[in-house]
Amino acid sequence: MLVNVHAAKTHLSRLLARVAEGEEVVIARAGRPVARLVPYRAPSATREPGGWEGKVWIADDFDNLPQEMTAAFRGERA
């Protein structure tokens, strides 16, 4: 549904009720879309950093790339 800013201000409660039912509302200024009202969805789960701690290792020479690979990253030919 597309509504102009004036109608959105006038009928905000009605628009929010429609959004709560799953409808998407686009608010336009002079006929050009500027914002969307969409239903709020709570995050499904909180992320816990460190889940792979102790399960992954990085080689001591990880940052030591061969010269030809470093050149390739720069778009050059070795």
C-alpha positions in Angstrom: 0.0 0.0 0.0 1.3 3.5 -0.9 0.2 6.5 1.1 1.4 10.1 1.1 2.9 11.8 4.1 -0.3 13.7 5.0 -2.4 10.6 4.9 0.2 8.7 6.9 0.1 11.4 9.6 -3.7 11.5 9.6 -4.2 7.7 9.7 -1.1 6.5 11.5 -3.1 4.3 14.0 -5.0 2.6 11.1 -1.8 2.1 9.1 0.0 0.6 12.1 -2.9 -1.9 12.6 -2.6 -3.0 9.0 1.2 -3.4 9.4 0.7 -5.4 12.5 -1.5 -7.8 10.4 1.5 -8.3 8.0 0.9 -5.6 5.4 3.7 -3.4 4.2 3.0 0.4 3.9 5.1 2.7 1.8 5.1 6.4 2.6 5.6 8.8 -0.2 6.4 12.5 -0.6 5.2 14.0 -3.8 4.6 10.5 -5.1 8.1 9.3 -4.5 8.6 6.6 -1.9 10.7 7.7 1.1 10.0 5.1 3.8 8.5 1.7 4.5 6.4 0.6 7.5 6.9 -3.2 8.0 5.9 -5.5 10.9 8.5 -5.8 13.7 10.1 -9.1 14.0 12.1 -9.8 17.2 15.5 -11.3 16.7 15.4 -15.1 16.8 18.4 -15.6 19.1 21.2 -13.6 20.7 24.6 -14.3 19.2 27.3 -15.5 21.5 30.8 -14.6 20.3 33.5 -17.2 20.8 31.6 -20.3 19.8 34.5 -21.6 17.8 37.2 -20.8 20.4 39.6 -23.7 20.7 38.2 -25.4 17.6 40.0 -23.3 15.0 43.7 -22.6 14.7 45.7 -20.2 12.4 49.1 -21.3 11.1 52.0 -19.2 12.3 52.9 -18.3 8.7 49.3 -17.2 7.8 50.3 -13.6 7.0 53.3 -14.7 4.9 51.9 -14.9 1.4 54.0 -15.9 -1.5 55.0 -12.9 -3.7 53.0 -14.1 -6.7 49.9 -14.3 -4.6 50.4 -10.8 -3.1 50.9 -9.5 -6.7 47.7 -11.2 -7.8 45.7 -9.5 -5.1 47.0 -6.2 -6.4 46.1 -7.2 -10.0 49.7 -7.6 -11.0 51.5 -10.5 -12.6 54.5 -11.8 -10.7 
